[in-house]
């Protein structure tokens, strides 16, 4: 199960959300149903693992006891590993008791309203190195307890209860409380812990009828429904030709059909694939669950791009370090797709036995299958004791990061450690994770001695990502080069594209237009994430052709982007197609009608369509589902502004602050509302709060400073802007305001200094050159 850290609050709530722009009046489709399912899958039915056993006994036995086999089960004496012998566990003042009664398992703990109550354990969740427990609630809803059982042996510190958030108190009104939407099994967990899951949420009844064909991750979760394959096997056994049913009746062929092997050329110490990898289906199939992603259709089909059924995260800030190393719980997809291994043609089953999930052999021997031990096993390569941890391929190139308190996961980007980048980029490195008593300078010096300065001089895409995240002006050209370089891994290119949203220059727009037809759907997806915020003409030129994209996510994002384009600008021949894809988008949203983001987006859709009462109802439903989500309050208040009902908007924002007084975006919106009402003192109070609570957002400091200056306090305004500039040295608004307010205050030299920086950083902007001319006269 994904446990969402507090720092990822916004990201978790926006996962799968397409934020619609509000400049258009498209025809709003009615809620309906739809599917994206292959023809093979429509003809096949799920049969269960036992139907596979007779012919595939070896694979069946490998599967038994695997993490997939143990992904989920009903709570019984055989499956429950935790101590329910009337034991207690106290976490930050809350004492929970685990006990049995009548052969059933119970916990006495804090409930939805903060009152202590008894809850029956319905299911167990996973097995190594911890086990979680599900509790059933009315309406088919299942929630995951935050108290877990450490299944490790006692001598390793296990066989104990622990809280998933350790020393952090999660009160009942917190978004991460165990009975809230972020801990809901149906929405967050079900798809990846059982086979052929259908969430089946009824928006009308506000209830779930979630189903599965098998309770754990069984054969058909990966191979697809097996009835046609069984039919094929029975016919062939009866004497029919093996060609009687194409592809042996399989929905997806996961075994290589190109007879590829990994071979060593005479002068090479690294193996290569004997033929180029022609299919990415296995990696895409595994990524269905081994990725940070959101569902865009419940009708999963096996084969083709992950983006036909899911919305994966790129190497986003707060999820990954700037150099692409794992930060939050992101699983494997984003890491592996940036690796040299992936680019060389390696797929999951080259290292992992696919039925047990285990690696084929432990230790360095796994790597020596493709990287000659004669080259890589000696001190002349790793410079460590061959018997020690420093000689481990995994420890150097796939270092671990621990999640859920005690679950270490390896980083599958499989990289060379770069301690020389750690201080500047704020990234970890394997050297100092082992030698934690040494400095990065110490580690860098050893790398220089061992491998030469050339290694340290090699530019890493993480440097470009870091500069792009911080909106450094010079990063724009580097991101454009990286995004257009087909020799780079697809995840690296896609992430570079996504960061171009900070760079509105014409050269970036030209790149988006050129690569919007890239053969890789991940690239087309990344283009749409940026294009939707460009000028209407650019959006139209990029998005209209993508309405017929073969990949569902790209189509949906194209339709989403076109809602920002006035209808008269959309070619008449494409308007019906837009309406059709908006219907697909509508269906996609309704899958997650149990989540507030769906109703936030419907509110935006209704707003675009001029259906203001429906927009109001949608925003209010989003707030009702999850009061801790910020955006619906802001959108609802803004809707009231448009309707000349600012008093009601003020009440909405104040109600949010009563529950959550430290939400900077709410203070900011309320400050702007007070400006409109002419209550300048009240406005400054809330704008100051926003800037104080979230100094990482330069907009808050900028607007607060403008407010101070408008009230005749230029000195205080300059102080606020100066502090903000220390944190955001390239922010245009801050620099421009420092220049103009300094000029108005009679400090022409300082104004000129800021204007020179603006022209240096943004030479294409004529307004900055004009300001410099004025100040230079």
For each residue, the residues with C-beta under 8 A, 3 or more apart:
1: 125 126 132 144 185 188 189 193
2: 188 189 292 329
3: 164 165 176 183 329 403 404
4: 8 9 12 176 182
5: 8 328 329
6: 9 168 176
7: 318 328
8: 4 5 11 12 318 319 328
9: 4 6 12 13 175 176 628
10: 13 14 630
11: 8 14 15 313 316 318 319
12: 4 8 9 15 182
13: 9 10 17 175 182 596 597 626 629 631
14: 10 11 17 19 597
15: 11 12 292 293 294 311 313 597
16: 294 295 296 311 592 595 597
17: 13 14 294 597 600 601
18: 556 557 560 585 601
19: 14 601 604
20: 560 563 564 601 604 605 608
21: 24 532 533 561 563 564
22: 563 564 604 607 608
23: 536 563 564 565 566 608
24: 21 562 563 564 565 566 567 608
25: 567 608 609 610
26: 562 563 567 578 579 582 608 609
27: 579 582 609
28: 582 605 606 608 609 611
29: 32 579 582 583 586
30: 586
31: 203 586 587 590
32: 29 583 586 587
33: 587
34: 297 583 584 587
35: 297 299
36: 297 299 301 308 309 552
37: 41 42 299 301
38: 41 42 251 301 302 303 304
39: 42 43
40: 43 44 224 228 247 250 251 303
41: 37 38 44 224 225 251 301 302
42: 37 38 39
43: 39 40 228
44: 40 41 224 225 226 227 228 229 249 251
45: 225 227
46: 195 196 213 214 220 225 226 227
47: 51 52 220 225 226 227 230
48: 51 213 214 218 220
49: 52 53 60 63 214 218 219 220
50: 53
51: 47 48 226 230
52: 47 49 55 56 59 60 219 226
53: 49 50 56 57 60
54: 57
55: 52 233
56: 52 53 59 60 219
57: 53 54 60 61
58: 61 62
59: 52 56 62 63 219 355
60: 49 52 53 56 57 63 64 219 355
61: 57 58 64
62: 58 59 66 353 355 356
63: 49 59 60 66 68 69 218 219 355 356
64: 60 61 69
65: 69 70
66: 62 63 69 70 355 356 357 358
67: 70 71 126 127 128 357
68: 63 71 216 217 218 221 357
69: 63 64 65 66 216 217 218
70: 65 66 67 73 126 127 128 216
71: 67 68 125 126 192 193 194 216 217
72: 123 124 125 126 193 194 215 216
73: 70 76 79 123 124 215 216
74: 79 122 123 124 215
75: 79 80 104 105 121 122 123 124 133
76: 73 79 80
77: 80 103
78:
79: 73 74 75 76 124
80: 75 76 77 84 105 121 124 131
81: 124 127 131 149 151
82: 98 131 133 149 161
83: 87 98 149 159 161
84: 80 87 98 99 100 105 106
85: 98 99 100
86: 97 98 99
87: 83 84 97 98 99 161
88: 95 96 97 98
89: 95 96 98 147 161 163
90: 93 94 95 96
91: 94 96 147 163
92: 163 167 169
93: 90
94: 90 91 109 110
95: 88 89 90
96: 88 89 90 91 107 108 109 110 147 161
97: 86 87 88 107 108 109
98: 82 83 84 85 86 87 88 89 105 106 107 161
99: 84 85 86 87 106 107 108
100: 84 85 103 104 105 106
101: 104 106
102:
103: 77 100
104: 75 100 101 120 121
105: 75 80 84 98 100 120 121 133
106: 84 98 99 100 101 118 119 120 121
107: 96 97 98 99 118 119 121 133 135 145 147
108: 96 97 99 116 117 118 119
109: 94 96 97 116 117 119 145 147
110: 94 96 114 115 116 117 172
111: 114 115 116 117 119 179
112: 172 177 179
113: 172
114: 110 111 171 172
115: 110 111
116: 108 109 110 111
117: 108 109 110 111
118: 106 107 108
119: 106 107 108 109 111 135 145
120: 104 105 106 135 136
121: 75 80 104 105 106 107 124 133 134 135 145
122: 74 75 134 135 136 142
123: 72 73 74 75 133 134 142 215
124: 72 73 74 75 79 80 81 121 127 131 132 133 134
125: 1 71 72 131 132 133 134 144 189 193
126: 1 67 70 71 72 130 131 132 193
127: 67 70 81 124 131 151
128: 67 70 151
129: 150 151 152 158 406 407
130: 126 148 149 150 151 162 404 405 406 407
131: 80 81 82 124 125 126 127 148 149 151
132: 1 124 125 126 144 145 148
133: 75 82 105 107 121 123 124 125 144 145 147 148 149
134: 121 122 123 124 125 142 143 144 145 185
135: 107 119 120 121 122 142 143 144 145
136: 120 122 141 142
137: 141 142 143 179
138: 141 207
139: 205 206 207 208
140: 186 207 208 209 210
141: 136 137 138 184 186 207 208
142: 122 123 134 135 136 137 184 185 186 210
143: 134 135 137 178 179 183 184 185
144: 1 125 132 133 134 135 178 183 184 185 188 189
145: 107 109 119 121 132 133 134 135 148 178
146: 163 164 165 170 178 183
147: 89 91 96 107 109 133 161 162 163 164
148: 130 131 132 133 145 161 162 163 164 404 405
149: 81 82 83 130 131 133 160 161
150: 129 130 157 158 159 160 161 162 406
151: 81 127 128 129 130 131 158 159
152: 129 156 157 158 159 406
153: 156 158 159
154: 157 158 159
155:
156: 152 153
157: 150 152 154 160 406
158: 129 150 151 152 153 154
159: 83 150 151 152 153 154
160: 149 150 157
161: 82 83 87 89 96 98 147 148 149 150
162: 130 147 148 150 166 405 406
163: 89 91 92 146 147 148 166
164: 3 146 147 148 404 405
165: 3 146 168 170 176
166: 162 163 405
167: 92
168: 6 165
169: 92
170: 146 165 174 176 177 178
171: 114 174 177
172: 110 112 113 114 177 179
173: 177 627 628 659
174: 170 171 177 180 628
175: 9 13 180 181 182 626 628 629
176: 3 4 6 9 165 170 180 182 183
177: 112 170 171 172 173 174 180 183
178: 143 144 145 146 170 183
179: 111 112 137 143 172 183
180: 174 175 176 177 183 184 626 628
181: 175 184 187 594 595 596 625 626
182: 4 12 13 175 176 188
183: 3 143 144 146 176 177 178 179 180 188
184: 141 142 143 144 180 181 187 188 189 594
185: 1 134 142 143 144 188 189 190
186: 140 141 142 189 190 199 201 208 210 594
187: 181 184 190 199 592 594 595
188: 1 2 144 182 183 184 185
189: 1 2 125 144 184 185 186 192 193
190: 185 186 187 193 194 197 199 210 212
191: 194 197 199 288 289 295 300
192: 71 189 217 288 289
193: 1 71 72 125 126 189 190 216 217
194: 71 72 190 191 197 212 214 215 216 217 221
195: 46 212 213 214 215 216 217 218 220 221
196: 46 212 213 214 220 221 225
197: 190 191 194 210 211 212
198: 210 211 212 298
199: 186 187 190 191 208 210 298 591 594
200: 208 209 210 211
201: 186 207 208 210 591 592 593 594
202: 205 206 207 208 209
203: 31 206 590 593 594
204:
205: 139 202
206: 139 202 203
207: 138 139 140 141 201 202
208: 139 140 141 186 199 200 201 202 594
209: 140 200 202
210: 140 142 186 190 197 198 199 200 201
211: 197 198 200
212: 190 194 195 196 197 198 215
213: 46 48 195 196 218 220
214: 46 48 49 194 195 196 218 220 221
215: 72 73 74 123 194 195 212
216: 68 69 70 71 72 73 193 194 195
217: 68 69 71 192 193 194 195 221 222 289
218: 48 49 63 68 69 195 213 214 221
219: 49 52 56 59 60 63 222 223 226
220: 46 47 48 49 195 196 213 214 223 224 225 226
221: 68 194 195 196 214 217 218
222: 217 219 254 285 286 302 354
223: 219 220 226 229 250 251 252 254 302
224: 40 41 44 220 250 251 252 301 302 303
225: 41 44 45 46 47 196 220 228 251
226: 44 46 47 51 52 219 220 223 229 230
227: 44 45 46 47 230 231
228: 40 43 44 225 231 232 245 249 250 251
229: 44 223 226 232 233 248 249 250 251
230: 47 51 226 227 233 234 249
231: 227 228 234 235 245 249
232: 228 229 235 236 242 244 245 248 249
233: 55 229 230 236 237 248 249
234: 230 231 237 238
235: 231 232 238 240 244 245
236: 232 233 239 240 241 242 244
237: 233 234
238: 234 235
239: 236
240: 235 236 244
241: 236 244
242: 232 236 248
243: 246
244: 232 235 236 240 241
245: 228 231 232 235 248 249
246: 243 249
247: 40 250 253
248: 229 232 233 242 245
249: 44 228 229 230 231 232 233 245 246
250: 40 223 224 228 229 247 253
251: 38 40 41 44 223 224 225 228 229 301 302 303
252: 223 224 281 285 302 303
253: 247 250 257 281
254: 222 223 281 282 285 349 354
255:
256: 259 260
257: 253
258: 275 278
259: 256 274 275
260: 256 273 274 275 277 345
261: 273 274
262: 271 272 273 274 350 369 370
263: 271 272 274
264: 268 269 270 271 272 372
265: 268 272
266:
267:
268: 264 265 271 272
269: 264 371 372 374 375 376
270: 264 370 371 372
271: 262 263 264 268 369 370 371
272: 262 263 264 265 268 344 345
273: 260 261 262 276 277 344 345 346
274: 259 260 261 262 263
275: 258 259 260 278
276: 273 345
277: 260 273 280 345 347
278: 258 275
279: 282
280: 277 283 284 305
281: 252 253 254 284 285 303 304
282: 254 279 285 286 347 348 349
283: 280 286 287 336 337 342 347 348
284: 280 281 287 288 304 305 306
285: 222 252 254 281 282 288 302 303
286: 222 282 283 289 290 332 348
287: 283 284 290 291 293 306 310 312 332 333
288: 191 192 284 285 291 293 300 306 309 310
289: 191 192 217 286 331
290: 286 287 331 332 333
291: 287 288 306 310 312 313 330 331 332 333 334
292: 2 15 312 313 319 328 329 330 331 333 334
293: 15 287 288 306 310 311 312 313 333
294: 15 16 17 310 311 592
295: 16 191 298 309 310 311 591 592
296: 16 309 310 311 552 553 556 588 591
297: 34 35 36 300 308 309 552 587 588 591
298: 198 199 295 591
299: 35 36 37 309
300: 191 288 297 309
301: 36 37 38 41 224 251 304 308 309
302: 38 41 222 223 224 251 252 285
303: 38 40 224 251 252 281 285
304: 38 281 284 301 308
305: 280 284 308 521 551
306: 284 287 288 291 293 309 310 312 333
307: 310 311 312 521 522 525 551 552 553 554
308: 36 297 301 304 305 551 552 553
309: 36 288 295 296 297 299 300 301 306 552
310: 287 288 291 293 294 295 296 306 307 553
311: 15 16 293 294 295 296 307 553
312: 287 291 292 293 306 307 333 334 522
313: 11 15 291 292 293 316 319 330 334
314: 334 491 494 495 498 526 529
315: 319 320 324 334 338 465 491 492 495
316: 11 313 319 320 495 498
317: 320 322 469
318: 7 8 11 327 328
319: 8 11 292 313 315 316 327 328 330 334
320: 315 316 317 324 325 326 327 328 330 334
321: 324 325 326 327 425 426 427 428 462
322: 317 425 426 427 462 465 466 469
323: 415 418 421 425 427 460 461 462 463 465 466
324: 315 320 321 334 335 338 413 415 461 462 465 491 492 495
325: 320 321 335 411 413 415 427 428
326: 320 321 330 335 401 409 411 413
327: 318 319 320 321 330 401
328: 5 7 8 292 318 319 320
329: 2 3 5 292 403 404 409
330: 291 292 313 319 320 326 327 333 334 335
331: 289 290 291 292 334 409
332: 286 287 290 291 335 336 412
333: 287 290 291 292 293 306 312 330 336 337
334: 291 292 312 313 314 315 319 320 324 330 331 337 338 491
335: 324 325 326 330 332 338 339 411 412 413
336: 283 332 333 339 341 342 412 413 414
337: 283 333 334 342 489 490 491 522
338: 315 324 334 335 342 413 489 491 492
339: 335 336 342 343 346 412 413 414 415 489
340: 343 344 414 489
341: 336 344 346 414
342: 283 336 337 338 339 345 346 489
343: 339 340 489
344: 272 273 340 341
345: 260 272 273 276 277 342
346: 273 339 341 342 350 351
347: 277 282 283 350
348: 282 283 286 351 352 354
349: 254 282 352 353 354
350: 262 346 347
351: 346 348 359 360 366
352: 348 349 357 358 359 360
353: 62 349 356 357 358 359 360
354: 222 254 348 349 357
355: 59 60 62 63 66
356: 62 63 66 353
357: 66 67 68 352 353 354
358: 66 352 353
359: 351 352 353 362 366
360: 351 352 353 366 369
361: 365 366 369
362: 359 365 366
363: 366 392
364: 367 368 373 376 377 391 392 393
365: 361 362 368 369
366: 351 359 360 361 362 363 369 393
367: 364 370 371 376 393
368: 364 365 371 372 373 376 377
369: 262 271 360 361 365 366
370: 262 270 271 367
371: 269 270 271 367 368 375 376 393
372: 264 269 270 368 375 376
373: 364 368 376 377
374: 269 377 378
375: 269 371 372 378 381
376: 269 364 367 368 371 372 373 381 382 393
377: 364 368 373 374 381 386 391
378: 374 375 381 382 386
379: 382 383 384 386
380: 383
381: 375 376 377 378
382: 376 378 379 386 390 391 396
383: 379 380 390 446 450
384: 379 388 389 390 391
385: 388 390 391
386: 377 378 379 382 391
387: 391
388: 384 385 391
389: 384 392 395 434
390: 382 383 384 385 395 396 434
391: 364 377 382 384 385 386 387 388
392: 363 364 389 395 396
393: 364 366 367 371 376 396 397 398
394: 397 398 399 410
395: 389 390 392 398 399 430 434
396: 382 390 392 393 399 417 430
397: 393 394 414 415 416 417 430
398: 393 394 395 410 411 412 414
399: 394 395 396 410 411 417 428 430 433
400: 408 409 410 411
401: 326 327 408 409 411 428
402: 405 406 407 408 409
403: 3 329 407 408 409
404: 3 130 148 164 329 407
405: 130 148 162 164 166 402
406: 129 130 150 152 157 162 402
407: 129 130 402 403 404
408: 400 401 402 403
409: 326 329 331 400 401 402 403
410: 394 398 399 400
411: 325 326 335 398 399 400 401 414 415
412: 332 335 336 339 398
413: 324 325 326 335 336 338 339
414: 336 339 340 341 397 398 411
415: 323 324 325 339 397 411 418
416: 397 455
417: 396 397 399 429 430 431 443 447
418: 323 415 421 422 427 429 456 460 462
419: 422 429 431 432 440 443 444 447
420: 440 444 447 456
421: 323 418 424 425 427 429 460 462 463
422: 418 419 425 426 427 428 429 432 440
423: 426 440
424: 421 463 466
425: 321 322 323 421 422 462 463 466
426: 321 322 422 423 466
427: 321 322 323 325 418 421 422 462
428: 321 325 399 401 422 432 433
429: 417 418 419 421 422 432 433 440 443
430: 395 396 397 399 417 433 434
431: 417 419 434 435 438 440 443 446 447
432: 419 422 428 429 435 436 438 439 440 443
433: 399 428 429 430 436
434: 389 390 395 430 431
435: 431 432 438 442 443
436: 432 433
437:
438: 431 432 435 442 443
439: 432 442 443
440: 419 420 422 423 429 431 432 443 444
441: 444 445
442: 435 438 439 445 446
443: 417 419 429 431 432 435 438 439 440 446 447
444: 419 420 440 441 447 448 456
445: 441 442 448 449
446: 383 431 442 443 449 450
447: 417 419 420 431 443 444 450 451 455 456
448: 444 445 451 452 453 455 456
449: 445 446
450: 383 446 447
451: 447 448 454 455
452: 448 455
453: 448 456 457
454: 451 457 458
455: 416 447 448 451 452 458
456: 418 420 444 447 448 453
457: 453 454
458: 454 455
459: 463 464
460: 323 418 421 463
461: 323 324 464 465 482 488 492 496
462: 321 322 323 324 418 421 425 427 465 466
463: 323 421 424 425 459 460 466 467
464: 459 461 467 468 475 478 479 482 496
465: 315 322 323 324 461 462 468 469 495 496 499
466: 322 323 424 425 426 462 463 469 470
467: 463 464 470 472 474 475 478
468: 464 465 471 472 475 476 478 479 496 499 500 502 503
469: 317 322 465 466 499
470: 466 467 475 730
471: 468 475 502 728 730 731
472: 467 468 475 730
473: 476 730 761 762
474: 467 477 478
475: 464 467 468 470 471 472 478 479 499 503
476: 468 473 479 480 500 502 503 505 507 508
477: 474 480 481 507
478: 464 467 468 474 475 481 482
479: 464 468 475 476 482 483 496 497 499 500 503 508
480: 476 477 483 484 496 500 507 508 511
481: 477 478 484 485
482: 461 464 478 479 485 488 492 493 496
483: 479 480 493 496 497 500 511 515
484: 480 481 493 511 514 515
485: 481 482 488 493
486: 493
487:
488: 461 482 485 492 493 496
489: 337 338 339 340 342 343 492 493
490: 337 493 494 520 522 523
491: 314 315 324 334 337 338 494 495 522
492: 315 324 338 461 482 488 489 495 496
493: 482 483 484 485 486 488 489 490 496 497 520 523 526
494: 314 490 491 497 498 522 523 525 526
495: 314 315 316 324 465 491 492 498 499 526
496: 461 464 465 468 479 480 482 483 488 492 493 499 500
497: 479 483 493 494 500 511 512 515 523 526 527 529 530
498: 314 316 494 495 501 526 529 530
499: 465 468 469 475 479 495 496 502 503
500: 468 476 479 480 483 496 497 503 508 511 512 530
501: 498 529 530 533
502: 468 471 476 499
503: 468 475 476 479 499 500 508
504: 508 509 534
505: 476 508 509 764
506: 509 510 764
507: 476 477 480 510 511
508: 476 479 480 500 503 504 505 511 512
509: 504 505 506 512 513 534 538
510: 506 507 513 514
511: 480 483 484 497 500 507 508 514 515
512: 497 500 508 509 515 516 527 530 531 534 538 542
513: 509 510 516 538 541 542
514: 484 510 511
515: 483 484 497 511 512 518 523 527
516: 512 513 524 527 531 542 545 546
517: 524 545
518: 515 523 524 527
519: 523
520: 490 493 523 524
521: 305 307 524 525 549 550 551 553 554
522: 307 312 337 490 491 494 525 526
523: 490 493 494 497 515 518 519 520 526 527
524: 516 517 518 520 521 527 528 546 549 551 554
525: 307 494 521 522 528 529 551 553 554 557
526: 314 493 494 495 497 498 522 523 529 530
527: 497 512 515 516 518 523 524 530 531 542
528: 524 525 531 532 542 543 546 554 557 558 560 561
529: 314 497 498 501 525 526 532 557
530: 497 498 500 501 512 526 527 533 534
531: 512 516 527 528 534 538 539 542 543 561
532: 21 528 529 539 543 557 560 561 564
533: 21 501 530
534: 504 509 512 530 531 538 539 542
535: 538 539
536: 23 539 540 564 565 566 569
537: 540 541 569
538: 509 512 513 531 534 535 541 542
539: 531 532 534 535 536 542 543 561 562 564 565
540: 536 537 543 544 562 565 569 570
541: 513 537 538 544
542: 512 513 516 527 528 531 534 538 539 545 546 558 561
543: 528 531 532 539 540 546 547 557 558 559 561 562 565
544: 540 541 547 558 562 570 571 574
545: 516 517 542 548 549
546: 516 524 528 542 543 549 554 555 557 558
547: 543 544 555 558 559 562 574 577 578 581
548: 545 555 577
549: 521 524 545 546 554 555 558
550: 521
551: 305 307 308 521 524 525 554 555
552: 36 296 297 307 308 309 555 556 584 588
553: 296 307 308 310 311 521 525 556 557
554: 307 521 524 525 528 546 549 551 557 558
555: 546 547 548 549 551 552 558 559 581 584
556: 18 296 552 553 559 560 581 584 585 588
557: 18 525 528 529 532 543 546 553 554 560 561
558: 528 542 543 544 546 547 549 554 555 561 562 581
559: 543 547 555 556 562 563 578 581 582 584 585
560: 18 20 528 532 556 557 563 585
561: 21 528 531 532 539 542 543 557 558 564 565
562: 24 26 539 540 543 544 547 558 559 565 570 578
563: 20 21 22 23 24 26 559 560 582 605 608
564: 20 21 22 23 24 532 536 539 561
565: 23 24 536 539 540 543 561 562 569 570
566: 23 24 536 569 570
567: 24 25 26 570 575
568:
569: 536 537 540 565 566
570: 540 544 562 565 566 567 574 575 578
571: 544 574 575
572: 575
573: 576 577
574: 544 547 570 571 577 578
575: 567 570 571 572 578 579
576: 573 579 580
577: 547 548 573 574 580 581
578: 26 547 559 562 570 574 575 581 582
579: 26 27 29 575 576 582 583
580: 576 577 583 584
581: 547 555 556 558 559 577 578 584 585
582: 26 27 28 29 559 563 578 579 585 586
583: 29 32 34 579 580 586 587
584: 34 552 555 556 559 580 581 587 588
585: 18 556 559 560 581 582 588 589
586: 29 30 31 32 582 583 589 590 605
587: 31 32 33 34 297 583 584 590 591
588: 296 297 552 556 584 585 591
589: 585 586 592 593 598 601 602
590: 31 203 586 587 593 598
591: 199 201 295 296 297 298 587 588
592: 16 187 201 294 295 589 595 597 598
593: 201 203 589 590 598 599
594: 181 184 186 187 199 201 203 208 598 625
595: 16 181 187 592 598 625 626
596: 13 181 599 600 621 622 623 625 626 629 632
597: 13 14 15 16 17 592 600 601 622 629
598: 589 590 592 593 594 595 601 602 622
599: 593 596 602 603 618 619 621 622 625 632
600: 17 596 597 603 604 618 619 622 629 631 632 635
601: 17 18 19 20 589 597 598 604 605
602: 589 598 599 605 606 614 618
603: 599 600 606 607 614 615 616 618 619 622 632 635 636 639
604: 19 20 22 600 601 607 608 615 635
605: 20 28 563 586 601 602 608 609
606: 28 602 603 609 611 612 614 615 618
607: 22 603 604 610 611 612 615 635 639
608: 20 22 23 24 25 26 28 563 604 605
609: 25 26 27 28 605 606
610: 25 607
611: 28 606 607 614 615
612: 606 607 615 616 639 642 643
613: 616 617
614: 602 603 606 611 617 618
615: 603 604 606 607 611 612 618 619 639
616: 603 612 613 619 620 636 639
617: 613 614 620 621
618: 599 600 602 603 606 614 615 621 622
619: 599 600 603 615 616 622 623 632 635 636 639
620: 616 617 623 624 632 636
621: 596 599 617 618 624 625
622: 596 597 598 599 600 603 618 619 625 626 629 631 632
623: 596 619 620 626 627 629 632 633 636
624: 620 621 627
625: 181 594 595 596 599 621 622
626: 13 175 180 181 595 596 622 623 629
627: 173 623 624 656 659
628: 9 173 174 175 180 659 660
629: 13 175 596 597 600 622 623 626 632
630: 10 633 634 656 663 665 666
631: 13 600 622 634 635
632: 596 599 600 603 619 620 622 623 629 635 636
633: 623 630 636 637 652 653 655 656 666 669
634: 630 631 637 638 653 665 666 669
635: 600 603 604 607 619 631 632 638 639
636: 603 616 619 620 623 632 633 639 640 649 652
637: 633 634 640 641 649 650 652 653 669 673
638: 634 635 641 642 649 669
639: 603 607 612 615 616 619 635 636 642 643 649
640: 636 637 643 645 646 648 649 652
641: 637 638 644 645 646 649 673 676
642: 612 638 639
643: 612 639 640
644: 641
645: 640 641 648 649
646: 640 641 649 650 673 676 677
647: 650 651
648: 640 645 651 652
649: 636 637 638 639 640 641 645 646 652 653 673
650: 637 646 647 653 654 670 673 677
651: 647 648 654 655
652: 633 636 637 640 648 649 655 656
653: 633 634 637 649 650 656 657 666 669 670 673
654: 650 651 657 658 670
655: 633 651 652 658 659
656: 627 630 633 652 653 659 660 663 666
657: 653 654 660 661 663 666 667 670
658: 654 655 661
659: 173 627 628 655 656
660: 628 656 657 663 666
661: 657 658
662: 693
663: 630 656 657 660 666 667 693
664: 667 668 689 690 693 694 697 700
665: 630 634 668 669 690 694
666: 630 633 634 653 656 657 660 663 669 670
667: 657 663 664 670 671 686 687 689 690 693
668: 664 665 671 672 686 687 690 699 700 703
669: 633 634 637 638 653 665 666 672 673
670: 650 653 654 657 666 667 673 674 686
671: 667 668 674 675 682 683 684 685 686 687 689 690 703 704 707
672: 668 669 675 676 683 687 703
673: 637 641 646 649 650 653 669 670 676 677
674: 670 671 677 679 680 682 683 686
675: 671 672 678 679 680 683 707
676: 641 646 672 673
677: 646 650 673 674 682
678: 675
679: 674 675 682 683
680: 674 675 683 684 707 710 711
681: 684 685
682: 671 674 677 679 685 686
683: 671 672 674 675 679 680 686 687 707
684: 671 680 681 687 688 704 707 708 711
685: 671 681 682 688 689
686: 667 668 670 671 674 682 683 689 690
687: 667 668 671 672 683 684 690 691 700 703 704 707
688: 684 685 691 692 704
689: 664 667 671 685 686 692 693
690: 664 665 667 668 671 686 687 693 694 697 700 704
691: 687 688 694 695 700 701 704 720 724
692: 688 689 695
693: 662 663 664 667 689 690
694: 664 665 690 691 697 700
695: 691 692 700 701 723 724 727
696: 727
697: 664 690 694 700 701
698: 701 702 724 727 728 731 733 734
699: 668 702 703 733
700: 664 668 687 690 691 694 695 697 703 704
701: 691 695 697 698 704 705 720 721 723 724 734
702: 698 699 705 706 721 724 731 733 734 737
703: 668 671 672 687 699 700 706 707
704: 671 684 687 688 690 691 700 701 707 708 720
705: 701 702 708 709 716 717 718 720 721 724 737 741
706: 702 703 709 710 717 737
707: 671 675 680 683 684 687 703 704 710 711
708: 684 704 705 711 713 714 716 717 720
709: 705 706 712 713 714 717 737 741
710: 680 706 707
711: 680 684 707 708
712: 709
713: 708 709 716 717
714: 708 709 717 718 741 744 745
715: 718 719 745
716: 705 708 713 719 720
717: 705 706 708 709 713 714 720 721 737 741
718: 705 714 715 721 722 738 741 742 745
719: 715 716 722 723
720: 691 701 704 705 708 716 717 723 724
721: 701 702 705 717 718 724 725 734 737 738 741
722: 718 719 725 726 738
723: 695 701 719 720 726 727
724: 691 695 698 701 702 705 720 721 727 728 731 734
725: 721 722 728 729 731 734 735 738
726: 722 723 729
727: 695 696 698 723 724
728: 471 698 724 725 731 734
729: 725 726
730: 470 471 472 473 735 761
731: 471 698 702 724 725 728 734 735
732: 735 736 758 762
733: 698 699 702 736 737
734: 698 701 702 721 724 725 728 731 737 738
735: 725 730 731 732 738 739 754 757 758 761
736: 732 733 739 740 754 758 768 771
737: 702 705 706 709 717 721 733 734 740 741
738: 718 721 722 725 734 735 741 742 750 751 754
739: 735 736 742 743 751 752 754 755 758 771 775
740: 736 737 743 744 751 771
741: 705 709 714 717 718 721 737 738 744 745
742: 718 738 739 745 747 748 750 751 754
743: 739 740 746 747 748 751 775
744: 714 740 741
745: 714 715 718 741 742
746: 743
747: 742 743 750 751
748: 742 743 751 752 775
749: 752 753
750: 738 742 747 753 754
751: 738 739 740 742 743 747 748 754 755 775
752: 739 748 749 755 756 772 775 776
753: 749 750 756 757
754: 735 736 738 739 742 750 751 757 758
755: 739 751 752 758 759 768 771 772 775
756: 752 753 759 760 772
757: 735 753 754 760 761
758: 732 735 736 739 754 755 761 762 765 768 771 772
759: 755 756 762 763 765 768 769 772
760: 756 757 763
761: 473 730 735 757 758
762: 473 732 758 759 765 768
763: 759 760 769
764: 505 506
765: 758 759 762 768 769
766: 769 770
767: 770 771
768: 736 755 758 759 762 765 771 772
769: 759 763 765 766 772 773
770: 766 767 773 774
771: 736 739 740 755 758 767 768 774 775
772: 752 755 756 758 759 768 769 775 776
773: 769 770 776 777
774: 770 771 777
775: 739 743 748 751 752 755 771 772
776: 752 772 773
777: 773 774
